[in-house]
Amino acid sequence: MKHVDVAVISATLWLLASMVLDILTPKSITVFMIAAALAPPFLIGLGIHFAREYVKAKRPRPWDERFRN
């Protein structure tokens, strides 16, 4: 996944969360409410990233990649 994709997804989730919270709450949204709305997708994305890196590290590399400088 490219960095631009992550930025676009994060911005979309932030806007969606702020719109939903704005509809559900009568007063304005605080920073803490936005952080609470974005914490689950951020943690899930972090878990997926580290799981992907863990699987990639455990995969055996071909012989020609092992001896390259």
C-alpha positions in Angstrom: 0.0 0.0 0.0 1.4 3.3 -1.0 1.8 6.3 1.4 -0.7 8.4 -0.6 -3.3 5.7 -0.3 -2.9 5.6 3.5 -3.2 9.4 3.7 -6.3 9.4 1.6 -7.9 6.7 3.6 -7.1 8.4 6.9 -8.5 11.7 5.7 -11.7 10.0 4.5 -12.1 8.2 7.8 -11.5 11.4 9.7 -14.1 13.3 7.7 -16.6 10.5 8.0 -16.1 10.2 11.7 -16.4 14.0 12.2 -19.6 14.1 10.2 -21.2 11.3 12.1 -20.2 12.8 15.4 -21.4 16.2 14.4 -24.8 14.7 13.6 -25.0 12.7 16.8 -23.8 15.4 19.2 -25.5 18.7 19.7 -22.3 20.6 20.6 -19.2 20.9 18.5 -16.8 18.0 18.2 -13.7 18.0 20.4 -10.3 16.7 19.6 -10.8 13.8 22.0 -14.0 12.7 20.2 -12.2 12.7 16.9 -9.3 10.7 18.4 -11.7 8.2 19.9 -13.4 7.8 16.5 -10.1 7.3 14.6 -8.4 5.1 17.2 -9.9 1.7 16.1 -9.1 2.1 12.3 -5.7 3.3 13.2 -5.0 0.3 15.5 -6.4 -2.2 13.0 -4.2 -0.7 10.2 -1.2 -0.8 12.4 -1.8 -4.4 13.2 -2.3 -5.3 9.5 1.0 -3.5 8.7 3.0 -5.3 11.3 1.4 -8.7 10.4 2.3 -8.1 6.7 5.9 -7.2 7.6 6.1 -10.3 9.9 5.0 -12.6 7.2 7.3 -10.9 4.7 10.3 -11.4 7.1 9.5 -15.1 7.6 9.2 -15.8 3.9 12.4 -17.4 2.5 14.2 -15.3 0.0 15.6 -16.6 -3.3 19.3 -17.4 -3.4 20.2 -14.5 -5.7 18.8 -11.9 -3.3 20.8 -13.3 -0.4 24.1 -12.6 -1.9 23.5 -9.2 -3.5 25.3 -6.2 -2.1 
